[in-house]
Amino acid sequence: MSVVLLPSRARSTFALLCWLLAAAGCRGESAAVQQRRQAGPPPGVVVAEVMRRTVPVYGEYVAQTVANSTVDIQARVEATLESVRFVEGGPVKKEQVLFELDKRTYNAQVQAARAALSKAEADLVYARQQVETQRVKAQLTQSEAQLAKAGQDVERLRPLIKEDAVPQQDFDNAVAAQNVAQAQVDAARAQLSNTQLTERTQVDITQAAVQSAKAALTQAELNLSYCTIRSPIDGVSGRKKYSVGNLVGKGEATTLVTVSAADPIWADFSVSELDYLRFAKRQQALNTTPREGAAVLDFELLLADNTVFPHKGKFLLGERGLDPKTGTLTVRTQFPNPELLLRPGQFGRVKVVLEEKPSAVLVPQRAVIELQSVKSVLVVGADNKVALKSITAGDRHEQYFVVNDGLQGGERVIVEGQLKVRPGMTVTPTLQVVPVAGAPRSALPGQEKGP
């Protein structure tokens, strides 16, 4: 004979049917038969007390993880890809070398730019020495000396010519020599001005050439640095899009790999207008609470395998306005992700406390019997007699149902042994403390657990 094990809900339903059948059968029994049945010892059951307690009301929303920063790593110069220095799909650090390109062309450009800079700097030094100006100044000095001598000759012959002591020809020659010397001085001065202007212009030109050579060297060194491609952020790398030996960067920037920052990571979800108001009011209440550590809401993230992400999240921002098509508001939260367990694009469920319900009636879920969507519990009264009560259950809290109607708190409900009893029977109860927040379940001191 095979034994069929029923699930807990099926056992509860079967027990309720048994009670109804037994109650109907007892109507036709004689009082003597009922007395004989009650002659035995009352069956033992395990009961738990219905509690009143403040419980949180949670909101749960479908969320998707988003990278807080995503960067396309590109080849910015044209060169052959020589080596790949990272593990695809693995973590990368900021400034970590990801790719190496062929540097020979850009090394040559750097050397040529340095040579051009050296020549420009030498030309500038020469221009600043003003060699031609010095030569023209010397010529001017010589011409001025000749002009002075010619003037002296004219002044010496002038009184003698009045006395006819010298020929007129000598005096005329001296005056002509003085005029020639004056012209030479004027020419030398004009040449000096022109030379000075030319050399100043040459200095400016060579200075510009030096600056241009420096800029060319900087560009050449920058192009050379582009041959070593580093990660600009900490994050997780994707797959490389080019293999060693490929020519990259030809004509335009070439994306080699994408890196996404994943610690911390964002989780976006949408909330209804009603939940947003509850969320905002609770956040405002926490912000005005003087209790330390109460100024933020903690968010839990349930992953696709129904496990809880080990790190708590915090509110980051809310969208500017509600989406008029859906009537929802997008909310962004931020979660620490040091183990890089979360990757961009994953789906999960974000859970957050929207409000707290004071003095809520809590009944253990194991005590609830459901038949055709009607929930009931077996209550043990002060005289240890069993009574069946229908309840209206609301949200779940840990291993409890929140009872909206049917119980007041303080009642004893059967959590083990429902199959052995029916309404109206007298039982021997053993009180058990139903654990809260994961605490171990155990009987009260001095009491034995019922069969």
C-alpha positions in Angstrom: 0.0 0.0 0.0 1.5 3.3 -1.1 1.3 6.4 1.1 0.7 9.7 -0.6 2.2 12.8 1.0 0.1 15.9 0.5 1.5 19.5 0.6 0.8 21.6 3.6 -2.0 23.6 2.0 -3.6 20.3 0.7 -3.4 18.8 4.2 -5.1 21.9 5.6 -7.9 21.6 3.1 -8.3 17.9 3.7 -8.5 18.6 7.5 -11.2 21.2 7.0 -13.2 18.7 4.9 -12.8 16.1 7.6 -14.1 18.5 10.2 -17.1 19.3 8.1 -17.8 15.6 7.5 -17.3 14.7 11.1 -19.6 17.5 12.2 -22.3 16.2 9.8 -21.8 12.6 11.0 -22.0 13.5 14.6 -25.6 14.8 14.2 -26.8 11.3 13.8 -24.8 9.8 16.6 -26.2 9.0 19.9 -25.0 10.9 23.0 -23.5 7.7 24.3 -21.3 7.3 21.2 -20.1 10.9 21.6 -19.4 10.3 25.3 -17.3 7.2 24.4 -15.3 9.2 21.9 -14.6 11.9 24.4 -13.6 9.4 27.0 -10.0 9.3 25.7 -7.4 11.9 26.5 -7.6 15.2 24.6 -5.2 15.3 21.6 -2.1 17.5 21.9 -1.6 20.4 19.5 1.0 23.2 19.2 -0.4 26.7 19.3 1.0 30.1 18.8 -0.2 33.5 20.0 -1.6 36.0 17.6 0.5 39.2 18.0 0.1 42.9 17.5 3.1 44.6 16.1 4.2 47.5 13.9 5.1 46.0 10.5 6.6 47.6 7.4 4.7 47.8 4.2 7.0 47.1 1.3 6.9 48.1 -2.3 8.5 45.8 -4.9 9.3 46.8 -8.4 11.0 45.3 -11.5 14.4 47.0 -11.9 17.2 46.9 -14.4 20.8 47.5 -13.7 22.6 50.4 -15.5 26.3 51.2 -15.7 27.1 54.5 -14.1 29.6 55.1 -16.9 30.2 53.4 -20.2 33.3 54.3 -22.4 34.1 53.1 -25.9 37.8 52.6 -26.1 39.0 53.8 -29.5 42.1 53.7 -31.6 42.9 57.4 -32.2 45.8 56.9 -34.7 46.3 54.7 -37.6 48.5 51.7 -36.8 48.7 48.0 -36.6 47.4 46.3 -33.4 50.3 44.6 -31.8 49.1 43.2 -28.5 46.0 42.9 -26.2 46.8 43.3 -22.5 43.5 42.5 -20.8 41.1 39.6 -20.2 37.8 39.9 -22.1 34.8 40.3 -19.8 37.0 40.7 -16.8 37.6 43.7 -14.5 40.0 46.4 -15.5 41.5 49.2 -13.5 41.9 52.9 -14.3 45.1 53.5 -16.4 45.5 49.8 -17.1 47.1 49.1 -20.5 44.5 47.5 -22.7 46.1 47.6 -26.2 49.5 48.3 -27.8 49.8 49.6 -31.3 52.8 49.7 -33.6 54.9 52.8 -32.5 57.7 52.9 -35.1 56.1 55.5 -37.4 55.2 57.8 -34.5 58.6 57.4 -32.9 60.1 58.7 -36.1 57.7 61.6 -36.2 58.7 62.5 -32.6 62.4 62.5 -33.5 61.8 64.6 -36.6 59.8 67.1 -34.5 62.5 67.3 -32.0 65.1 68.1 -34.7 62.9 70.8 -36.2 62.5 72.3 -32.7 66.3 72.4 -32.2 66.9 74.1 -35.5 64.2 76.7 -34.8 65.7 77.4 -31.4 69.1 77.8 -32.9 67.7 80.3 -35.5 66.1 82.2 -32.7 69.4 82.5 -30.8 71.1 83.7 -34.0 68.4 86.2 -34.7 68.6 87.6 -31.2 72.3 88.3 -31.5 71.6 91.1 -34.1 74.9 90.5 -36.0 73.9 92.6 -39.1 72.7 95.5 -36.8 76.1 95.6 -35.2 77.9 95.8 -38.6 75.6 98.6 -39.8 76.2 100.5 -36.6 79.9 100.3 -37.2 79.5 101.7 -40.7 77.4 104.5 -39.3 80.1 105.3 -36.7 82.7 105.4 -39.5 80.5 107.7 -41.7 79.9 110.0 -38.7 83.7 110.2 -38.2 84.3 111.1 -41.8 81.5 113.7 -41.6 83.2 115.2 -38.6 86.6 115.4 -40.3 85.0 116.9 -43.4 83.4 119.6 -41.2 86.7 120.3 -39.6 88.3 120.8 -43.0 85.6 123.2 -44.1 85.9 125.2 -40.9 89.7 125.4 -41.1 89.6 126.6 -44.8 86.8 129.1 -44.3 88.9 132.0 -42.7 91.8 131.3 -45.0 89.7 131.6 -48.2 88.7 135.1 -47.0 92.3 136.1 -46.9 93.1 134.4 -50.2 95.5 132.2 -48.3 94.3 129.1 -50.0 92.9 128.4 -53.4 89.1 128.5 -53.8 89.3 125.0 -55.3 90.5 123.5 -52.0 87.6 125.1 -50.1 85.1 123.8 -52.7 86.5 120.3 -52.4 86.3 120.4 -48.6 82.6 121.5 -48.8 81.8 118.8 -51.3 83.6 116.2 -49.1 81.5 117.4 -46.1 78.2 117.0 -48.2 79.3 113.5 -49.3 80.1 112.5 -45.7 76.6 113.8 -44.6 74.9 111.8 -47.2 76.8 108.7 -46.1 75.8 109.3 -42.5 72.1 109.6 -43.5 72.4 106.4 -45.6 74.0 104.5 -42.8 71.3 105.6 -40.4 68.5 104.5 -42.8 70.3 101.2 -43.3 70.5 100.8 -39.5 66.8 101.4 -39.0 66.0 99.0 -41.8 68.3 96.4 -40.4 66.9 96.7 -36.9 63.3 96.3 -38.3 64.4 93.3 -40.3 66.0 91.6 -37.4 63.1 92.3 -35.1 60.8 90.7 -37.7 63.2 87.8 -38.0 63.2 87.3 -34.3 59.4 87.2 -34.3 59.4 84.8 -37.2 61.9 82.5 -35.5 60.0 82.7 -32.3 56.9 81.6 -34.1 58.9 78.8 -35.7 59.9 77.7 -32.3 56.4 77.6 -31.1 55.2 75.8 -34.2 58.0 73.2 -33.7 57.0 72.8 -30.1 53.4 72.2 -31.1 54.5 69.7 -33.7 56.6 67.9 -31.1 53.6 67.9 -28.7 51.3 66.5 -31.4 53.9 63.8 -32.4 54.3 62.8 -28.7 50.6 62.7 -28.3 50.2 60.5 -31.3 52.9 58.3 -29.9 51.1 58.1 -26.6 47.9 57.0 -28.5 49.8 53.8 -29.4 49.4 52.7 -25.8 45.7 52.5 -25.1 44.7 52.6 -21.4 41.4 52.3 -19.6 40.1 55.7 -18.4 37.9 54.2 -15.7 37.6 51.2 -13.3 35.1 48.7 -14.6 34.3 45.6 -16.6 35.5 45.1 -20.2 33.5 43.6 -23.0 34.8 41.6 -25.9 37.5 43.0 -28.1 36.4 43.8 -31.6 39.8 43.5 -33.4 42.5 40.9 -33.1 46.3 41.4 -33.2 47.6 42.2 -36.7 44.6 44.3 -37.8 45.1 47.9 -39.0 42.9 50.1 -36.9 42.2 53.8 -36.8 42.3 54.2 -40.6 40.4 57.3 -41.6 38.4 57.5 -38.4 38.3 56.4 -34.8 37.9 52.7 -34.4 36.2 51.2 -31.3 38.3 48.4 -29.9 36.4 47.5 -26.8 33.7 48.9 -24.4 34.3 49.3 -20.7 31.5 49.9 -18.2 31.9 51.1 -14.7 30.1 48.7 -12.4 31.0 49.7 -8.8 28.8 51.3 -7.8 26.0 50.3 -10.2 22.6 51.9 -10.8 19.2 50.2 -10.7 16.3 51.9 -12.5 12.7 51.1 -11.9 9.3 52.7 -12.4 6.8 53.4 -9.6 3.1 54.5 -9.7 2.1 57.9 -8.7 0.5 56.5 -5.5 3.7 54.6 -4.5 5.8 57.7 -5.4 3.7 59.8 -2.9 4.1 57.1 -0.2 7.8 56.9 -0.9 8.3 60.7 -0.9 6.4 61.1 2.4 8.4 58.4 4.1 11.7 59.9 2.8 10.6 63.3 4.1 9.7 61.8 7.5 13.1 60.0 7.7 14.9 63.3 6.8 13.2 65.0 9.7 13.8 62.2 12.2 16.7 63.1 14.6 17.6 59.4 15.1 21.0 58.7 13.8 21.1 56.6 10.6 17.5 57.3 9.7 18.0 59.9 7.0 18.0 57.5 4.1 15.9 54.7 2.8 17.5 51.3 2.3 16.7 49.4 -0.9 17.0 45.7 -1.3 17.7 44.1 -4.6 16.3 40.6 -5.3 18.2 38.9 -8.1 16.8 36.7 -10.9 17.4 33.5 -8.8 15.4 35.1 -5.9 18.5 35.6 -3.7 19.0 38.9 -2.0 21.9 41.0 -3.2 24.2 41.4 -0.1 24.6 45.2 -0.3 21.9 47.8 0.4 21.1 50.5 -2.1 20.3 54.1 -1.7 18.1 56.6 -3.5 20.0 58.5 -6.2 17.5 60.5 -8.2 13.9 60.6 -9.5 12.9 61.5 -13.1 11.9 65.1 -13.7 8.2 64.2 -14.2 5.8 61.3 -14.7 5.5 59.6 -18.0 2.1 60.7 -19.4 1.7 57.5 -21.3 2.2 55.1 -18.3 1.6 57.4 -15.3 4.8 56.2 -13.7 7.9 57.9 -12.5 11.4 56.4 -13.1 13.5 56.2 -10.0 17.3 55.5 -9.9 19.0 53.8 -7.0 22.7 53.1 -6.4 24.2 49.8 -5.1 27.7 49.0 -4.1 29.1 46.3 -6.3 32.7 45.5 -5.1 32.5 41.8 -6.2 31.2 42.9 -9.6 28.3 40.4 -9.3 26.0 42.8 -11.0 26.5 43.6 -14.7 24.7 46.3 -16.7 21.4 45.1 -18.1 20.5 42.5 -15.5 16.9 42.4 -14.2 15.8 42.1 -10.6 13.3 43.4 -8.1 13.9 46.4 -5.9 12.2 46.2 -2.5 11.8 49.2 -0.2 9.7 50.1 2.8 7.0 52.5 1.8 5.3 53.0 5.1 4.8 51.3 8.5 1.5 49.8 9.7 1.2 50.2 13.5 -0.5 47.6 15.7 -1.0 45.1 12.9 -2.5 41.7 13.8 0.0 38.9 12.8 -0.9 35.3 12.5 1.6 32.6 11.6 1.2 31.4 8.0 1.3 27.8 9.2 -1.9 28.3 11.1 -3.9 29.5 8.1 -6.2 27.0 6.3 -7.4 28.0 2.9 -10.4 26.4 1.2 -11.9 27.9 -2.0 -10.1 31.2 -1.4 -11.6 31.4 2.2 -8.9 31.6 4.8 -9.6 30.2 8.3 -7.7 29.4 11.5 -8.4 27.0 14.4 -8.5 29.0 17.6 -8.1 27.4 21.1 -10.1 29.2 23.7 -9.5 29.6 27.4 -11.3 26.3 28.0 -9.0 24.6 25.5 -11.9 24.0 23.1 -11.3 24.4 19.4 -13.2 27.0 17.3 -13.0 27.7 13.5 -12.7 31.4 12.6 -12.6 32.9 9.1 -10.1 35.7 8.6 -9.3 38.3 6.0 -5.5 38.2 5.4 -3.6 41.0 3.8 0.2 41.4 3.1 2.8 38.9 4.2 5.4 39.9 6.8 8.2 37.3 7.2 6.4 34.1 8.2 3.2 35.9 9.2 0.0 37.0 7.5 -1.3 40.5 8.4 -4.9 40.0 9.4 -7.3 42.7 8.4 -10.4 41.2 9.9 -11.3 38.1 12.1 -8.7 38.3 14.9 -8.0 40.9 17.5 -4.6 39.7 18.8 -3.9 37.5 21.8 -5.8 34.5 20.5 -4.1 31.1 20.4 -4.1 29.4 17.0 -3.1 25.9 16.1 0.1 25.7 14.1 0.7 21.9 14.3 -1.8 19.1 14.7 -4.7 20.5 12.7 -5.4 17.1 11.3 -6.1 15.6 14.7 -8.8 18.0 15.8 -12.1 19.5 14.7 -14.2 22.4 15.9 -15.7 21.8 19.4 -13.1 19.4 20.5 -11.0 19.9 23.7 -7.3 19.8 23.1 -4.1 19.9 25.1 -2.2 22.9 23.8 1.5 23.5 23.9 2.4 27.2 23.3 5.2 27.8 20.8 7.0 31.0 20.1 7.0 31.7 16.3 10.3 33.3 15.5 10.6 36.8 14.2 13.2 38.1 11.6 14.8 34.7 11.2 15.1 33.8 14.9 15.2 30.0 15.7 11.8 28.5 16.6 11.5 26.9 20.0 9.0 26.1 22.7 8.6 28.2 25.8 10.7 27.2 28.8 9.1 24.5 30.9 6.8 23.3 28.2 7.0 20.2 26.1 6.3 20.3 22.5 3.1 18.5 21.6 3.0 15.4 19.4 
